[in-house]
Amino acid sequence: MPDTAKWALARAIVRDAARRYIDSRRERIDAFVDRHFTLLGTLALHRCVLGWDLLRAPLNLFLTAPALAIKLASRAARRCGRARLSLWLERRHVLLATDLGREIEWLVMTELFELPCAQRGRVATRDALAEAILADPRAARRLAAPLAAAAAAGSDPQLRHRLLAAIESYAGTRAAVAEITTGLAATGLGALAVKQATPGLVTLGSALAAAIAQQSAIAAFPLGAWLGSLWYGWFPAAPSSALLAATIAGALAGGAVVSAFSGILTDPLQRRFGLHRRRLLRLLATLEGVLCEERETPLAMRDHYVARLLDLLDYAAMVWRLTHA
């Protein structure tokens, strides 16, 4: 078979298999969401938060704005034809990797996508996409015995980077949700405690400091609390620097716990409203577009599989020639 014909055949096999593979992944989304984003499921996920994530999660709240700016700059560079700059920006990781994020990445890769994944202390080798390609009758007729060699085909590091970047983008939405949840918690606490709008933790801390200083000054007023409330109603007491620093630090510490464990509350709500399902469907649509070459991408992920399939076709042809010589 001429090289051009083999190339066309391999691309057709991979494209058709990729569509079947993506369809099979869509069928698994509901079960995946129900398993991991119910109350019991998200409690199991958040076991890994008890550790350094208590520091990483609040730090990520401050890094979401720079991360968004880098992503927008990458897209702008791509639109301007600066592909190398866009790729360089795309590979800048501003947000800190969390244990919870790694766990979600592992679950998406190994349970939903069933693709090879390696993390610290664990490795998954199954490649459901490769299995779908090799199950195609056109591939089976030409490969026969060499099908066993498919398991030895190495994983393309560029493909892995591209796929993990997409999953990281999906998992990164948790930082945005945590930021929103922490902001709502700060606003609600400020409204209840000090009757003020406190959209951020620093604002909440400063408002609490002012309220504590005001109440302390009223209680210590020499002519009584009633006259003290009148006096300090006209001339509010100012909090000391130590009190201000202490309350802001306390608000930030509380925000760290809220942001780290916010998913316990938000995951079931997002599942209830179908947000997790829609995000995973968008993730699969992105993967399908790359695999089936429906849109321009910096890297055609399916080329890895096309190349591996061509290798196997060549191997099958060599075996046939040797056995019929």
C-alpha positions as CSV (number, residue, x, y, z in Angstrom):
1,M,0.0,0.0,0.0
2,P,1.5,3.4,-0.9
3,D,2.5,5.7,2.0
4,T,-0.1,8.3,1.1
5,A,-2.9,5.6,1.1
6,K,-1.7,4.2,4.4
7,W,-1.6,7.7,5.9
8,A,-5.2,8.4,4.7
9,L,-6.4,5.1,6.0
10,A,-4.8,5.6,9.4
11,R,-6.2,9.1,9.8
12,A,-9.7,7.8,8.8
13,I,-9.5,5.0,11.3
14,V,-8.3,7.3,14.1
15,R,-11.0,9.9,13.3
16,D,-13.8,7.4,13.4
17,A,-12.5,5.7,16.5
18,A,-12.1,9.0,18.2
19,R,-15.8,9.8,17.6
20,R,-16.8,6.4,19.0
21,Y,-14.5,7.0,22.0
22,I,-15.9,10.5,22.7
23,D,-19.5,9.1,22.5
24,S,-18.6,6.4,25.0
25,R,-17.1,9.1,27.3
26,R,-20.3,11.2,27.2
27,E,-22.3,8.2,28.4
28,R,-20.1,8.0,31.4
29,I,-20.4,11.6,32.6
30,D,-23.6,11.3,34.6
31,A,-22.3,8.3,36.6
32,F,-19.0,10.1,37.1
33,V,-20.7,13.2,38.5
34,D,-23.0,11.2,40.7
35,R,-20.1,9.2,42.1
36,H,-17.8,12.1,42.9
37,F,-19.8,15.3,43.3
38,T,-22.6,14.3,45.7
39,L,-22.2,15.1,49.3
40,L,-20.6,11.8,50.2
41,G,-18.5,11.9,47.0
42,T,-17.1,15.4,47.6
43,L,-16.4,14.5,51.3
44,A,-14.2,11.7,50.1
45,L,-12.5,14.0,47.6
46,H,-11.8,16.6,50.3
47,R,-9.9,14.2,52.5
48,C,-6.7,15.2,50.6
49,V,-7.3,18.9,51.6
50,L,-6.1,18.2,55.1
51,G,-2.5,19.3,54.6
52,W,-0.7,21.9,52.5
53,D,-3.9,22.6,50.5
54,L,-5.0,24.7,53.5
55,L,-2.3,27.1,52.5
56,R,-2.4,26.6,48.7
57,A,-6.1,27.1,48.3
58,P,-6.2,30.7,49.8
59,L,-3.0,31.6,47.9
60,N,-4.8,30.6,44.7
61,L,-7.5,33.1,45.5
62,F,-5.0,35.9,45.0
63,L,-3.5,34.3,41.9
64,T,-6.7,33.8,39.9
65,A,-6.5,37.3,38.5
66,P,-2.9,36.9,37.1
67,A,-3.8,33.5,35.8
68,L,-6.8,34.9,33.9
69,A,-4.6,37.7,32.6
70,I,-2.1,35.2,31.2
71,K,-4.8,33.1,29.6
72,L,-6.3,36.1,27.9
73,A,-2.9,37.2,26.7
74,S,-2.3,33.7,25.3
75,R,-5.5,33.9,23.3
76,A,-4.7,37.4,22.1
77,A,-1.3,36.2,20.9
78,R,-2.8,33.3,19.1
79,R,-5.3,35.6,17.3
80,C,-2.4,37.9,16.3
81,G,-0.6,34.9,14.7
82,R,2.0,34.7,17.5
83,A,1.7,30.9,18.0
84,R,5.0,30.4,19.8
85,L,4.3,33.3,22.3
86,S,0.8,31.9,22.8
87,L,2.1,28.4,23.5
88,W,4.7,29.9,25.9
89,L,2.1,31.8,27.8
90,E,-0.2,28.8,27.8
91,R,2.5,26.8,29.6
92,R,2.9,29.4,32.4
93,H,1.3,27.9,35.5
94,V,0.5,30.6,38.0
95,L,-2.0,28.7,40.2
96,L,-0.4,26.4,42.8
97,A,-1.1,22.7,42.1
98,T,-3.2,21.3,45.0
99,D,-3.7,17.8,46.1
100,L,-7.4,18.2,45.4
101,G,-6.6,19.3,41.9
102,R,-4.3,16.3,41.3
103,E,-7.0,13.9,42.6
104,I,-9.6,15.4,40.2
105,E,-7.1,15.2,37.4
106,W,-6.4,11.5,38.2
107,L,-10.1,10.7,38.4
108,V,-10.9,12.4,35.1
109,M,-8.0,10.8,33.3
110,T,-8.4,7.2,34.7
111,E,-12.1,6.9,35.3
112,L,-13.8,9.2,32.8
113,F,-11.3,9.2,29.9
114,E,-9.5,6.0,30.8
115,L,-6.2,7.2,29.4
116,P,-2.7,6.7,30.7
117,C,-1.8,8.8,33.7
118,A,1.2,8.9,36.1
119,Q,1.3,10.7,39.4
120,R,3.4,10.4,42.5
121,G,3.1,6.8,43.7
122,R,0.5,5.7,41.2
123,V,0.3,4.9,37.5
124,A,-2.6,4.0,35.2
125,T,-1.7,2.4,31.8
126,R,-5.1,1.8,30.2
127,D,-5.7,3.7,26.9
128,A,-9.3,3.4,25.9
129,L,-8.8,5.5,22.8
130,A,-6.1,3.2,21.6
131,E,-8.3,0.3,22.2
132,A,-11.1,1.9,20.2
133,I,-8.7,2.5,17.3
134,L,-7.4,-1.1,17.3
135,A,-11.0,-2.4,17.5
136,D,-11.8,-0.9,14.2
137,P,-12.3,-3.7,11.6
138,R,-10.1,-2.0,9.1
139,A,-7.3,-1.9,11.6
140,A,-7.9,-5.5,12.8
141,R,-7.8,-6.9,9.2
142,R,-4.4,-5.4,8.6
143,L,-2.8,-5.8,12.0
144,A,-3.8,-9.2,13.2
145,A,-0.8,-10.4,15.4
146,P,0.8,-6.9,15.7
147,L,-2.2,-5.8,17.8
148,A,-0.3,-7.0,20.8
149,A,2.4,-4.4,20.1
150,A,-0.1,-1.6,20.7
151,A,0.4,-1.9,24.4
152,A,4.1,-1.1,23.9
153,A,3.4,2.2,22.0
154,G,4.7,5.0,24.2
155,S,2.7,7.9,25.3
156,D,3.4,11.1,23.4
157,P,4.5,13.8,26.0
158,Q,3.1,16.6,23.9
159,L,-0.3,14.9,23.7
160,R,-0.3,14.3,27.5
161,H,0.6,18.0,28.1
162,R,-2.2,19.2,25.9
163,L,-4.8,16.9,27.5
164,L,-3.7,17.7,31.0
165,A,-3.8,21.4,30.2
166,A,-7.4,21.0,29.2
167,I,-8.2,19.1,32.4
168,E,-6.3,21.6,34.5
169,S,-8.4,24.3,32.9
170,Y,-11.5,22.4,33.9
171,A,-10.2,21.8,37.5
172,G,-9.1,25.4,37.7
173,T,-12.8,26.5,37.8
174,R,-12.8,25.3,41.4
175,A,-10.5,28.2,42.3
176,A,-13.0,30.6,40.8
177,V,-15.9,28.9,42.6
178,A,-13.9,29.0,45.9
179,E,-13.2,32.7,45.4
180,I,-16.9,33.4,44.8
181,T,-17.9,31.2,47.8
182,T,-15.4,33.0,50.1
183,G,-16.6,36.4,48.9
184,L,-20.2,35.4,49.6
185,A,-19.3,34.2,53.0
186,A,-17.4,37.4,53.8
187,T,-20.3,39.5,52.6
188,G,-22.9,37.5,54.6
189,L,-20.8,37.6,57.8
190,G,-20.2,41.3,57.4
191,A,-24.0,41.9,56.9
192,L,-24.8,39.9,60.0
193,A,-22.0,41.0,62.3
194,V,-21.4,44.6,61.4
195,K,-24.3,45.5,59.1
196,Q,-21.8,46.5,56.4
197,A,-21.1,45.4,52.8
198,T,-17.8,43.4,53.1
199,P,-17.1,41.8,49.7
200,G,-13.6,40.7,50.7
201,L,-11.7,39.2,53.6
202,V,-9.5,42.3,54.2
203,T,-12.7,44.5,54.1
204,L,-14.3,42.1,56.6
205,G,-11.3,42.1,58.9
206,S,-11.1,45.9,58.9
207,A,-14.9,46.2,59.5
208,L,-14.7,43.7,62.4
209,A,-11.7,45.7,63.9
210,A,-13.7,48.9,63.7
211,A,-16.7,47.3,65.3
212,I,-14.6,45.8,68.1
213,A,-12.8,49.1,68.8
214,Q,-16.2,50.9,68.8
215,Q,-17.8,48.5,71.3
216,S,-14.7,48.5,73.5
217,A,-14.6,52.3,73.6
218,I,-18.4,52.6,74.4
219,A,-18.0,50.1,77.2
220,A,-15.1,52.0,78.7
221,F,-16.6,55.4,78.4
222,P,-16.4,57.2,81.8
223,L,-20.0,58.5,81.8
224,G,-21.6,55.2,81.0
225,A,-22.4,53.2,77.9
226,W,-25.5,55.2,76.9
227,L,-23.6,58.4,76.7
228,G,-20.7,56.6,75.3
229,S,-22.8,55.3,72.4
230,L,-23.9,58.9,71.7
231,W,-20.4,60.2,71.8
232,Y,-18.8,57.5,69.7
233,G,-21.8,57.7,67.3
234,W,-20.6,61.2,66.5
235,F,-16.9,60.4,66.8
236,P,-16.3,56.8,65.9
237,A,-13.3,55.0,67.6
238,A,-10.4,54.0,65.4
239,P,-9.0,50.5,65.8
240,S,-5.3,50.2,66.8
241,S,-2.8,48.8,64.3
242,A,-2.5,45.6,66.4
243,L,-6.2,45.0,66.5
244,L,-6.5,45.7,62.8
245,A,-3.7,43.3,61.9
246,A,-5.2,40.6,64.2
247,T,-8.7,40.8,62.8
248,I,-7.5,40.8,59.2
249,A,-5.2,37.8,59.9
250,G,-8.2,36.0,61.5
251,A,-10.4,36.8,58.6
252,L,-7.8,35.5,56.2
253,A,-7.3,32.3,58.2
254,G,-11.0,31.7,58.3
255,G,-11.1,32.4,54.5
256,A,-8.4,29.8,54.0
257,V,-10.6,27.1,55.6
258,V,-13.6,28.3,53.7
259,S,-11.8,28.3,50.4
260,A,-10.2,24.9,51.0
261,F,-13.5,23.2,51.9
262,S,-15.9,25.2,49.9
263,G,-16.4,22.4,47.4
264,I,-18.2,20.3,50.1
265,L,-21.0,22.8,49.8
266,T,-20.7,23.9,46.2
267,D,-20.1,20.5,44.5
268,P,-23.6,19.1,45.4
269,L,-25.1,22.4,44.4
270,Q,-23.3,22.5,41.1
271,R,-24.3,18.9,40.4
272,R,-27.9,19.7,41.2
273,F,-27.9,22.6,38.7
274,G,-26.0,20.5,36.1
275,L,-22.8,22.7,36.1
276,H,-20.4,19.8,36.5
277,R,-22.0,17.9,33.7
278,R,-21.9,21.0,31.4
279,R,-18.2,21.6,32.1
280,L,-17.3,18.0,31.4
281,L,-19.3,18.0,28.2
282,R,-17.4,21.2,27.1
283,L,-14.1,19.4,28.0
284,L,-15.1,16.4,25.9
285,A,-16.2,18.8,23.0
286,T,-12.7,20.4,23.1
287,L,-11.1,17.0,23.1
288,E,-13.3,15.8,20.2
289,G,-12.4,18.9,18.2
290,V,-8.7,18.3,18.7
291,L,-8.9,14.5,17.9
292,C,-11.1,14.9,14.9
293,E,-9.5,18.1,13.6
294,E,-12.7,20.1,13.6
295,R,-10.9,23.3,14.6
296,E,-7.5,24.8,14.5
297,T,-5.3,23.8,17.5
298,P,-1.6,24.3,18.2
299,L,-1.2,20.6,18.3
300,A,-3.2,17.9,16.5
301,M,-3.4,15.4,19.4
302,R,-4.6,12.5,17.2
303,D,-1.4,12.6,15.2
304,H,0.2,10.6,17.9
305,Y,-2.3,7.8,17.3
306,V,-2.1,8.1,13.6
307,A,1.7,7.7,13.8
308,R,1.4,4.7,16.1
309,L,-1.1,3.1,13.8
310,L,1.1,3.7,10.8
311,D,4.0,2.0,12.7
312,L,1.8,-1.0,13.3
313,L,0.7,-1.1,9.7
314,D,4.4,-1.1,8.6
315,Y,5.1,-3.8,11.1
316,A,2.3,-5.9,9.8
317,A,3.5,-5.5,6.3
318,M,7.0,-6.5,7.3
319,V,5.7,-9.6,9.1
320,W,3.6,-10.5,6.0
321,R,6.6,-10.2,3.7
322,L,8.8,-12.3,6.0
323,T,6.2,-15.0,6.3
324,H,5.5,-15.2,2.5
325,A,9.1,-14.8,1.3
